[in-house]
Amino acid sequence: MTTPQRIVHGLIIGILSTGFLAALYMVFVVYRIPGAGVGPMFGAAPDVDPDFFLQRRLYALEAWVTFGFLSVYLALTWLRPKGD
């Protein structure tokens, strides 16, 4: 792998990783239930405003999609057996 390819490879991994972590931060810290701690909603979900719930779910979807792209990219590049 040439140096420019290594740089692009590192940038792709870095961008996808920070996107995934940022989405998780939005779900579990920024969009936490008022008065509750950081983390999952558990039984408090039925009492949450639907707009708030939708925004939180959209960030969760963003996290899953970003994680999926990162997983596929790593599986096709870095984690692939060296003989291929």
C-alpha positions in Angstrom: 0.0 0.0 0.0 1.4 3.4 -1.0 1.7 6.3 1.4 -1.3 8.2 -0.1 -3.4 5.0 0.1 -2.4 4.6 3.8 -3.4 8.3 4.5 -6.8 7.8 2.8 -7.3 4.5 4.6 -6.6 6.2 7.9 -8.8 9.1 7.1 -11.7 6.8 6.2 -11.3 4.8 9.5 -11.0 8.0 11.5 -14.0 9.7 10.0 -16.2 6.7 10.4 -15.0 6.1 13.9 -15.6 9.7 15.1 -19.0 9.7 13.4 -20.0 6.6 15.3 -18.7 7.9 18.6 -20.4 11.3 18.0 -23.8 9.6 17.3 -23.4 7.5 20.4 -22.7 10.6 22.4 -25.8 12.3 21.0 -28.0 9.3 21.9 -26.7 8.6 25.4 -25.6 12.0 26.7 -27.2 14.9 24.8 -30.6 13.2 24.3 -30.8 11.7 27.7 -34.1 11.8 29.6 -34.4 15.0 31.7 -33.8 14.1 35.3 -32.3 10.7 34.5 -28.7 9.6 34.2 -26.7 8.9 31.2 -27.6 5.8 29.3 -30.6 3.8 28.0 -34.2 4.8 28.5 -35.4 1.4 29.8 -38.9 1.8 31.3 -39.1 5.6 31.0 -39.6 5.4 27.2 -43.5 5.6 27.3 -43.3 8.9 29.2 -41.1 10.7 26.8 -42.3 13.3 24.3 -42.6 11.7 20.8 -40.5 14.4 19.1 -37.7 13.9 21.6 -38.0 10.1 21.1 -37.9 10.4 17.3 -34.8 12.6 17.4 -33.0 10.2 19.7 -34.0 7.3 17.5 -32.6 9.1 14.4 -29.3 9.5 16.1 -29.3 5.9 17.1 -30.0 4.9 13.4 -27.1 7.1 12.4 -24.9 5.3 14.9 -25.9 1.9 13.5 -25.5 2.9 9.9 -22.0 4.4 10.5 -21.0 1.3 12.5 -22.2 -0.9 9.7 -20.1 1.0 7.1 -17.1 0.9 9.4 -17.5 -2.8 9.9 -17.9 -3.5 6.2 -14.9 -1.3 5.3 -12.7 -3.0 7.9 -13.8 -6.4 6.7 -12.9 -5.6 3.1 -9.6 -3.9 3.8 -7.8 -4.4 7.1 -9.4 -7.7 8.4 -9.2 -9.5 5.1 -6.7 -12.5 5.0 -3.4 -11.4 3.5 -3.5 -14.0 0.7 -6.4 -12.4 -1.1 
